[in-house]
Amino acid sequence: MQSIIKHEFSEHTKVSLETIKSIGKPIEIAANLCIESLKKGNKILLFGNGGSAADAQHIAAELVGRYHNERKGLSAIALTTDTSVITAIANDYSYLHLFARQVEALANKGDVLVGISTGGSSANVISALKLGNDLGCKTIGLSGKGGGEFNSLCDVNIIVPSEDTPRIQEMHIVIGHTICHLIDQEFSN
């Protein structure tokens, strides 16, 4: 057991050190897109599947509540939380339309869409990002495994330099927290 525990932490540290070398500028760009949008009265919509769905909810909660600093609540919605909407769309249309249908209903020009997928290849996330681009939204990707289709769809794609899904997910929440910290600084009382 101890060898597995040490291995997990060692792999996390290794990916973390590799990630910090390449994502400083993309994180800054993503934070600025969010800050500019929020200052104009727009909102941030976040979405992904599985662990990425949980990350979307976590980041939205940090924005609506607060990360570190006391500030006003900021407009952020995780498209992964309304089970009635999710099951209705999946049943009446298909799982492919799960996020795009919500983007169609909720997104306005100037909003920011944050698509989260460890490989940048989740079809329902890609569908929503494409629609967001058509609607005039800004698009941010959180990905890994080279970035996948997110590379051509997003205004900025923050790519964790790993092929290992758990390590990518760990970095995604650190990236999300970092963006929240930058946003917090801008909106602090």
C-alpha positions in Angstrom: 0.0 0.0 0.0 2.7 2.5 0.9 4.3 2.1 -2.5 1.0 3.0 -4.2 0.5 6.0 -2.0 4.1 7.2 -2.7 3.6 6.6 -6.4 0.4 8.6 -6.6 1.9 11.6 -4.9 5.1 11.3 -7.0 3.1 11.3 -10.2 1.0 14.2 -9.1 4.2 16.2 -8.3 5.8 15.3 -11.6 2.8 16.4 -13.7 2.4 19.6 -11.5 6.0 20.6 -12.2 5.5 20.0 -16.0 2.2 21.8 -16.1 3.6 25.0 -14.5 6.2 25.3 -17.3 3.6 25.7 -20.0 0.3 27.1 -18.8 1.0 30.4 -17.1 0.1 32.6 -20.1 -3.0 30.6 -21.1 -4.3 30.9 -17.5 -3.8 34.6 -17.6 -5.6 34.9 -20.9 -8.5 32.8 -19.5 -8.8 34.8 -16.4 -8.8 38.1 -18.4 -11.6 36.7 -20.6 -13.7 35.9 -17.5 -12.9 39.3 -15.9 -13.8 41.3 -19.0 -17.0 39.3 -19.4 -18.1 39.7 -15.8 -17.4 43.4 -15.8 -19.7 43.8 -18.7 -22.5 42.0 -16.9 -22.1 38.7 -18.6 -21.8 35.2 -17.1 -19.6 32.2 -17.1 -21.1 28.8 -18.1 -19.1 25.7 -17.2 -19.6 22.1 -18.2 -18.0 18.7 -18.6 -18.7 15.0 -17.9 -17.9 12.8 -14.9 -15.1 14.3 -12.9 -15.1 17.3 -15.2 -18.7 17.9 -14.3 -17.7 18.0 -10.6 -15.0 20.5 -11.5 -17.5 22.7 -13.3 -19.7 22.7 -10.2 -16.7 23.4 -7.9 -15.4 26.3 -10.0 -18.9 27.8 -10.4 -19.4 27.6 -6.6 -16.1 29.5 -6.0 -17.3 32.3 -8.3 -20.8 32.6 -7.0 -19.7 32.3 -3.4 -16.1 33.4 -3.0 -12.6 31.9 -3.4 -10.5 33.8 -0.9 -11.5 37.4 -0.8 -14.8 39.0 0.2 -16.5 40.3 -2.9 -19.9 40.4 -4.6 -21.2 37.1 -6.0 -20.3 36.6 -9.6 -22.5 35.1 -12.3 -21.4 31.5 -13.0 -23.5 28.5 -13.8 -22.5 24.8 -14.0 -24.6 23.2 -16.7 -24.1 19.9 -14.9 -26.4 20.3 -11.9 -30.1 20.4 -12.9 -31.1 16.8 -13.1 -34.5 17.5 -14.5 -32.9 19.5 -17.4 -30.2 16.9 -17.9 -32.5 13.9 -18.0 -35.1 15.6 -20.2 -32.5 16.7 -22.8 -30.8 13.3 -22.8 -34.2 11.5 -23.1 -35.9 13.8 -25.6 -32.9 14.6 -27.8 -29.7 12.7 -26.9 -26.7 13.0 -24.6 -24.9 14.7 -27.4 -27.2 17.8 -27.0 -26.9 17.9 -23.2 -24.8 21.1 -23.0 -25.6 22.7 -26.4 -29.3 22.8 -25.6 -28.5 24.6 -22.3 -26.1 27.0 -24.1 -28.8 27.7 -26.6 -31.2 28.6 -23.8 -28.9 30.4 -21.4 -25.9 31.9 -23.3 -25.7 35.4 -24.6 -23.1 37.1 -26.8 -20.1 38.0 -24.6 -20.6 35.2 -22.1 -17.7 32.8 -21.4 -18.1 29.1 -21.9 -15.7 26.8 -20.1 -15.6 23.3 -21.5 -13.8 20.7 -19.5 -12.6 17.4 -21.0 -9.4 15.5 -20.1 -8.8 14.8 -23.8 -10.5 17.8 -25.4 -12.7 15.3 -27.3 -16.0 14.9 -25.5 -18.6 15.2 -28.2 -21.3 16.9 -26.1 -18.8 19.5 -24.8 -17.5 20.1 -28.3 -21.1 20.6 -29.6 -21.7 23.3 -26.9 -18.4 25.1 -27.6 -19.2 25.2 -31.3 -22.6 26.7 -30.6 -21.1 29.1 -28.2 -18.7 30.3 -30.9 -21.7 30.8 -33.2 -23.5 32.9 -30.6 -20.5 35.2 -30.0 -19.4 33.7 -26.7 -15.8 33.5 -25.6 -14.6 29.9 -25.2 -12.1 28.4 -22.7 -11.0 24.8 -22.7 -9.5 22.8 -19.9 -7.9 19.7 -21.4 -5.0 17.4 -21.5 -3.7 14.7 -23.9 -2.6 17.3 -26.4 -5.9 19.3 -26.3 -7.9 17.4 -29.0 -10.5 19.3 -30.9 -10.5 22.0 -28.2 -7.3 23.4 -29.9 -9.4 24.6 -32.9 -12.5 25.6 -31.0 -11.4 27.6 -28.0 -10.2 31.2 -27.7 -7.8 29.6 -25.2 -7.2 26.0 -24.4 -5.3 25.3 -21.2 -3.7 21.9 -21.9 -2.2 19.8 -19.0 0.9 18.1 -20.5 -0.2 14.6 -19.5 -1.9 11.5 -20.9 -3.1 10.3 -17.5 -6.7 11.2 -16.8 -6.4 11.4 -13.0 -3.4 13.7 -13.1 -5.1 15.9 -15.7 -8.2 16.2 -13.4 -6.0 17.1 -10.5 -4.4 19.9 -12.5 -7.8 21.1 -13.8 -8.9 22.0 -10.2 -5.6 23.8 -9.5 -6.0 25.7 -12.7 -9.7 26.5 -11.8 -8.6 27.7 -8.4 -5.9 29.9 -9.9 -8.3 31.5 -12.3 -10.8 32.1 -9.4 -8.0 33.7 -7.4 -7.2 36.1 -10.2 -10.9 36.9 -10.6 -11.2 37.4 -6.9 -8.3 40.0 -6.9 -10.2 42.0 -9.6 -13.5 42.1 -7.8 -12.5 42.2 -4.1 -14.1 44.9 -1.9 
